[in-house]
Amino acid sequence: MRFTVAQLLELLAAGMTDQEILEDYPYLEEADIQATLLYAAHIANARTIINLPLAS
């Protein structure tokens, strides 16, 4: 199984609920979603900011 944090964040940002994600991707667990959000929060609080290209 290979599902990136970015992919999961994109689904959440698109408005999918946890339940919808778990139904569409049965190999994921609620803990995977929570870990992704925790990781994103950690990255958002990072003191070093890098320049990333904006999505087009």
Buried (B, 14 or more C-beta within 10 A) or exposed (E): EEBEBEEBBEBBEEEBEBEEBBEEBEEBEEEBBEEBBEEBEEEEEEEEEEEEEEEE
